[in-house]
Amino acid sequence: MSAFIVGIVSFLFTIMILSYLIGDNFLFRLAVHIFVGASAGYVAAVAIHQVIWPYLFVPLFEGSMDERGLMMIPLIFFV
């Protein structure tokens, strides 16, 4: 059932993107906005998981006092 739903959604997005051939329309712009939003969310999740968490928050919780003091500066600018 899941593969069927993914297939239908993929087909609809393909039709929405190909609708640009008849001119710039609402369906094409909607598909582009969805793709840009999904990719921005994915990039943000990867950045938080692979950069911000291990290099900013882990030293704050598990580091020495020197590391904690140094990590307060980026934390202030992060917030």
MOCORTA-V387414 format. One record per pair of residues at least 4 apart in sequence whose C-alpha atoms are under 6 Angstrom apart, sorted by the first residue. I is the first residue (numbers start at 1). J is the second residue. D is the distance in Angstrom with one decimal. If there is no record, write none. Layout:
I,J,D + I,J,D
This chain:
16,27,5.3 + 16,28,5.2 + 17,28,5.2 + 20,24,5.3 + 20,28,5.9 + 46,50,5.8 + 47,51,5.3 + 48,52,4.8 + 48,53,5.8 + 49,53,5.7 + 51,55,5.8 + 52,56,5.4 + 53,57,5.1 + 54,58,5.2 + 58,62,5.9 + 59,63,4.4 + 60,68,4.9 + 63,67,5.5 + 74,78,5.9
